[in-house]
Amino acid sequence: MLREDIIFFLKMNPEPLDVDVHAWADKEGYDIHKVEAEIYKLATKFVNFLTGGRANELAVSEEDVDPEQLKKGIKVEYEHTPDKDVARRIALDHLAESKDVPYYDLLADMEKKFETK
C-alpha cells in the first residue's frame, strides 16, 4: 500500500518539496525513512527505464536516427504517456529496431488505412 500511496501522492503533487513529502508522510502515519527509501526505489526504476531499452541495447542514440522520425515518434508516443522523456524513450526504441525504415511514416500510413475502413 505504501508504494501505491506514494505514487498517488507524487501524481497529485509533481515535484514536491522535501517538507511536503515529510508533511504527507506524517499526516498519513508513514515512517519518513520508509517513504524516502521507497521514493528512491521508484526513482531508480524510472532511471533504469529511461536508460535501458532496445536503443540502449543496440547502442542507438538520438544522433543515429532521423530527427524528423524522432519528432513524429515523440508526438505519437504521447498516447502512452504525458511525459516527454518517456515518449522519447519509446520512440527511440522503435526507431532503433527499424533503423532503415521511416517507422512513424509507415505507422501513420497503416493507421490511415484502418481509419478508411
Sequence and secondary structure as in RCSB ss.txt:
>XXXX:A:sequence
MLREDIIFFLKMNPEPLDVDVHAWADKEGYDIHKVEAEIYKLATKFVNFLTGGRANELAVSEEDVDPEQLKKGIK
VEYEHTPDKDVARRIALDHLAESKDVPYYDLLADMEKKFETK
>XXXX:A:secstr
 HHHHHHHHHHHSSS  HHHHHHHHHHHT  HHHHHHHHHHHHHHHHHHHH HHHHHTT  GGGS HHHHHHHHH
HHTTT S HHHHHHHHHHHHHHTTTS HHHHHHHHHHHHHT 
